[in-house]
Amino acid sequence: MGKLIWLMGPSGSGKDSLLAELRQQEPAQLLVAHRYITRAANAGNEN
């Protein structure tokens, strides 16, 4: 059975860099779910 890992952290903490590295090392074994942003678009943060 596979493993489910939640990758969370503040903006700029390296989440995308970590995912990019994992995709290079184990592309066939890694499935990344699409990100969904649930806050309002005008909340003053990046989307």
Biopython code that builds the backbone (N, CA, C, O; Angstrom):
import numpy as np
from Bio.PDB.StructureBuilder import StructureBuilder

atoms = [
    (1, "MET", "N", (0.837, -1.178, 0.000)),
    (1, "MET", "CA", (0.000, 0.000, 0.000)),
    (1, "MET", "C", (0.884, 1.244, 0.000)),
    (1, "MET", "O", (1.965, 1.239, 0.588)),
    (2, "GLY", "N", (0.430, 2.299, -0.652)),
    (2, "GLY", "CA", (1.192, 3.534, -0.742)),
    (2, "GLY", "C", (1.111, 4.364, 0.521)),
    (2, "GLY", "O", (0.419, 4.012, 1.477)),
    (3, "LYS", "N", (1.811, 5.441, 0.505)),
    (3, "LYS", "CA", (1.828, 6.367, 1.638)),
    (3, "LYS", "C", (1.245, 7.698, 1.203)),
    (3, "LYS", "O", (1.446, 8.137, 0.071)),
    (4, "LEU", "N", (0.530, 8.331, 2.101)),
    (4, "LEU", "CA", (-0.017, 9.655, 1.871)),
    (4, "LEU", "C", (0.766, 10.639, 2.732)),
    (4, "LEU", "O", (0.845, 10.485, 3.951)),
    (5, "ILE", "N", (1.339, 11.640, 2.095)),
    (5, "ILE", "CA", (2.140, 12.637, 2.809)),
    (5, "ILE", "C", (1.563, 14.008, 2.523)),
    (5, "ILE", "O", (1.369, 14.381, 1.366)),
    (6, "TRP", "N", (1.292, 14.746, 3.563)),
    (6, "TRP", "CA", (0.829, 16.127, 3.433)),
    (6, "TRP", "C", (2.040, 17.034, 3.538)),
    (6, "TRP", "O", (2.765, 16.989, 4.533)),
    (7, "LEU", "N", (2.268, 17.852, 2.530)),
    (7, "LEU", "CA", (3.390, 18.783, 2.529)),
    (7, "LEU", "C", (2.818, 20.181, 2.733)),
    (7, "LEU", "O", (2.191, 20.745, 1.837)),
    (8, "MET", "N", (3.041, 20.721, 3.905)),
    (8, "MET", "CA", (2.491, 22.033, 4.245)),
    (8, "MET", "C", (3.599, 22.920, 4.795)),
    (8, "MET", "O", (4.568, 22.440, 5.383)),
    (9, "GLY", "N", (3.437, 24.217, 4.595)),
    (9, "GLY", "CA", (4.387, 25.169, 5.137)),
    (9, "GLY", "C", (4.083, 26.557, 4.615)),
    (9, "GLY", "O", (3.328, 26.719, 3.657)),
    (10, "PRO", "N", (4.666, 27.546, 5.239)),
    (10, "PRO", "CA", (4.420, 28.922, 4.806)),
    (10, "PRO", "C", (5.037, 29.204, 3.440)),
    (10, "PRO", "O", (5.891, 28.460, 2.957)),
    (11, "SER", "N", (4.596, 30.272, 2.846)),
    (11, "SER", "CA", (5.137, 30.708, 1.560)),
    (11, "SER", "C", (6.642, 30.893, 1.672)),
    (11, "SER", "O", (7.132, 31.505, 2.621)),
    (12, "GLY", "N", (7.370, 30.364, 0.702)),
    (12, "GLY", "CA", (8.823, 30.523, 0.688)),
    (12, "GLY", "C", (9.583, 29.494, 1.498)),
    (12, "GLY", "O", (10.799, 29.614, 1.650)),
    (13, "SER", "N", (8.902, 28.484, 2.025)),
    (13, "SER", "CA", (9.586, 27.509, 2.880)),
    (13, "SER", "C", (10.244, 26.365, 2.107)),
    (13, "SER", "O", (10.945, 25.546, 2.702)),
    (14, "GLY", "N", (10.026, 26.295, 0.769)),
    (14, "GLY", "CA", (10.696, 25.283, -0.035)),
    (14, "GLY", "C", (9.832, 24.103, -0.436)),
    (14, "GLY", "O", (10.359, 23.073, -0.856)),
    (15, "LYS", "N", (8.533, 24.223, -0.318)),
    (15, "LYS", "CA", (7.638, 23.116, -0.697)),
    (15, "LYS", "C", (7.796, 22.746, -2.169)),
    (15, "LYS", "O", (7.946, 21.570, -2.500)),
    (16, "ASP", "N", (7.765, 23.731, -3.041)),
    (16, "ASP", "CA", (7.901, 23.456, -4.476)),
    (16, "ASP", "C", (9.272, 22.901, -4.813)),
    (16, "ASP", "O", (9.386, 22.044, -5.689)),
    (17, "SER", "N", (10.301, 23.361, -4.150)),
    (17, "SER", "CA", (11.656, 22.836, -4.385)),
    (17, "SER", "C", (11.744, 21.376, -3.968)),
    (17, "SER", "O", (12.351, 20.565, -4.667)),
    (18, "LEU", "N", (11.149, 21.041, -2.850)),
    (18, "LEU", "CA", (11.157, 19.657, -2.386)),
    (18, "LEU", "C", (10.386, 18.760, -3.355)),
    (18, "LEU", "O", (10.844, 17.665, -3.681)),
    (19, "LEU", "N", (9.233, 19.210, -3.812)),
    (19, "LEU", "CA", (8.459, 18.427, -4.779)),
    (19, "LEU", "C", (9.222, 18.235, -6.084)),
    (19, "LEU", "O", (9.197, 17.147, -6.661)),
    (20, "ALA", "N", (9.892, 19.268, -6.551)),
    (20, "ALA", "CA", (10.676, 19.158, -7.784)),
    (20, "ALA", "C", (11.779, 18.116, -7.642)),
    (20, "ALA", "O", (12.016, 17.337, -8.565)),
    (21, "GLU", "N", (12.442, 18.093, -6.515)),
    (21, "GLU", "CA", (13.508, 17.117, -6.273)),
    (21, "GLU", "C", (12.938, 15.696, -6.205)),
    (21, "GLU", "O", (13.509, 14.767, -6.776)),
    (22, "LEU", "N", (11.827, 15.534, -5.514)),
    (22, "LEU", "CA", (11.203, 14.212, -5.423)),
    (22, "LEU", "C", (10.744, 13.718, -6.781)),
    (22, "LEU", "O", (10.853, 12.529, -7.082)),
    (23, "ARG", "N", (10.229, 14.628, -7.607)),
    (23, "ARG", "CA", (9.788, 14.236, -8.957)),
    (23, "ARG", "C", (10.957, 13.758, -9.803)),
    (23, "ARG", "O", (10.784, 12.879, -10.647)),
    (24, "GLN", "N", (12.143, 14.320, -9.595)),
    (24, "GLN", "CA", (13.318, 13.880, -10.355)),
    (24, "GLN", "C", (13.816, 12.526, -9.876)),
    (24, "GLN", "O", (14.254, 11.708, -10.686)),
    (25, "GLN", "N", (13.756, 12.277, -8.577)),
    (25, "GLN", "CA", (14.306, 11.043, -8.022)),
    (25, "GLN", "C", (13.398, 9.837, -8.216)),
    (25, "GLN", "O", (13.885, 8.750, -8.526)),
    (26, "GLU", "N", (12.104, 10.000, -8.043)),
    (26, "GLU", "CA", (11.164, 8.878, -8.098)),
    (26, "GLU", "C", (9.934, 9.228, -8.933)),
    (26, "GLU", "O", (8.820, 9.197, -8.410)),
    (27, "PRO", "N", (10.101, 9.560, -10.213)),
    (27, "PRO", "CA", (8.951, 10.020, -10.993)),
    (27, "PRO", "C", (7.833, 8.993, -11.136)),
    (27, "PRO", "O", (6.664, 9.375, -11.189)),
    (28, "ALA", "N", (8.152, 7.715, -11.200)),
    (28, "ALA", "CA", (7.125, 6.691, -11.392)),
    (28, "ALA", "C", (6.371, 6.367, -10.103)),
    (28, "ALA", "O", (5.259, 5.842, -10.153)),
    (29, "GLN", "N", (6.959, 6.671, -8.969)),
    (29, "GLN", "CA", (6.349, 6.311, -7.687)),
    (29, "GLN", "C", (5.693, 7.489, -6.990)),
    (29, "GLN", "O", (5.178, 7.330, -5.883)),
    (30, "LEU", "N", (5.694, 8.664, -7.601)),
    (30, "LEU", "CA", (5.185, 9.857, -6.947)),
    (30, "LEU", "C", (3.974, 10.393, -7.690)),
    (30, "LEU", "O", (4.032, 10.642, -8.894)),
    (31, "LEU", "N", (2.903, 10.565, -6.981)),
    (31, "LEU", "CA", (1.693, 11.173, -7.515)),
    (31, "LEU", "C", (1.391, 12.399, -6.668)),
    (31, "LEU", "O", (1.201, 12.290, -5.456)),
    (32, "VAL", "N", (1.346, 13.558, -7.301)),
    (32, "VAL", "CA", (1.120, 14.804, -6.579)),
    (32, "VAL", "C", (-0.279, 15.305, -6.896)),
    (32, "VAL", "O", (-0.625, 15.510, -8.059)),
    (33, "ALA", "N", (-1.073, 15.500, -5.869)),
    (33, "ALA", "CA", (-2.432, 16.014, -6.041)),
    (33, "ALA", "C", (-2.382, 17.493, -6.398)),
    (33, "ALA", "O", (-1.456, 18.205, -6.012)),
    (34, "HIS", "N", (-3.374, 17.939, -7.128)),
    (34, "HIS", "CA", (-3.470, 19.350, -7.500)),
    (34, "HIS", "C", (-3.765, 20.189, -6.267)),
    (34, "HIS", "O", (-4.543, 19.781, -5.404)),
    (35, "ARG", "N", (-3.146, 21.357, -6.185)),
    (35, "ARG", "CA", (-3.395, 22.264, -5.064)),
    (35, "ARG", "C", (-4.682, 23.044, -5.299)),
    (35, "ARG", "O", (-4.966, 23.491, -6.410)),
    (36, "TYR", "N", (-5.439, 23.191, -4.246)),
    (36, "TYR", "CA", (-6.646, 24.018, -4.285)),
    (36, "TYR", "C", (-6.547, 25.075, -3.202)),
    (36, "TYR", "O", (-6.282, 24.768, -2.040)),
    (37, "ILE", "N", (-6.759, 26.314, -3.591)),
    (37, "ILE", "CA", (-6.742, 27.424, -2.639)),
    (37, "ILE", "C", (-8.191, 27.757, -2.328)),
    (37, "ILE", "O", (-8.975, 28.049, -3.231)),
    (38, "THR", "N", (-8.545, 27.713, -1.051)),
    (38, "THR", "CA", (-9.940, 27.878, -0.671)),
    (38, "THR", "C", (-10.264, 29.253, -0.118)),
    (38, "THR", "O", (-11.434, 29.558, 0.113)),
    (39, "ARG", "N", (-9.260, 30.090, 0.101)),
    (39, "ARG", "CA", (-9.545, 31.423, 0.625)),
    (39, "ARG", "C", (-9.957, 32.342, -0.519)),
    (39, "ARG", "O", (-9.736, 32.034, -1.691)),
    (40, "ALA", "N", (-10.545, 33.449, -0.172)),
    (40, "ALA", "CA", (-10.978, 34.417, -1.176)),
    (40, "ALA", "C", (-9.775, 34.981, -1.923)),
    (40, "ALA", "O", (-8.709, 35.163, -1.336)),
    (41, "ALA", "N", (-9.941, 35.259, -3.213)),
    (41, "ALA", "CA", (-8.842, 35.763, -4.039)),
    (41, "ALA", "C", (-8.389, 37.145, -3.599)),
    (41, "ALA", "O", (-7.243, 37.516, -3.856)),
    (42, "ASN", "N", (-9.229, 37.903, -2.959)),
    (42, "ASN", "CA", (-8.873, 39.253, -2.545)),
    (42, "ASN", "C", (-8.395, 39.317, -1.094)),
    (42, "ASN", "O", (-8.478, 40.369, -0.461)),
    (43, "ALA", "N", (-7.904, 38.214, -0.573)),
    (43, "ALA", "CA", (-7.471, 38.174, 0.825)),
    (43, "ALA", "C", (-6.117, 38.848, 1.037)),
    (43, "ALA", "O", (-5.625, 38.893, 2.165)),
    (44, "GLY", "N", (-5.506, 39.373, -0.027)),
    (44, "GLY", "CA", (-4.241, 40.080, 0.120)),
    (44, "GLY", "C", (-3.016, 39.198, 0.019)),
    (44, "GLY", "O", (-1.907, 39.661, 0.283)),
    (45, "ASN", "N", (-3.183, 37.950, -0.353)),
    (45, "ASN", "CA", (-2.060, 37.022, -0.491)),
    (45, "ASN", "C", (-1.949, 36.568, -1.931)),
    (45, "ASN", "O", (-2.825, 36.851, -2.748)),
    (46, "GLU", "N", (-0.858, 35.857, -2.247)),
    (46, "GLU", "CA", (-0.714, 35.328, -3.597)),
    (46, "GLU", "C", (-1.678, 34.176, -3.799)),
    (46, "GLU", "O", (-2.063, 33.511, -2.837)),
    (47, "ASN", "N", (-2.073, 33.932, -5.044)),
    (47, "ASN", "CA", (-3.008, 32.837, -5.343)),
    (47, "ASN", "C", (-2.292, 31.663, -5.933)),
    (47, "ASN", "O", (-2.919, 30.651, -6.247)),
]
sb = StructureBuilder()
sb.init_structure("model")
sb.init_model(0)
sb.init_chain("A")
sb.init_seg("    ")
for serial, (resi, resn, name, xyz) in enumerate(atoms, 1):
    if name == "N":
        sb.init_residue(resn, " ", resi, " ")
    sb.init_atom(name, np.array(xyz, "f"), 0.0, 1.0, " ", f" {name:<3s}", serial, name[0])
structure = sb.get_structure()
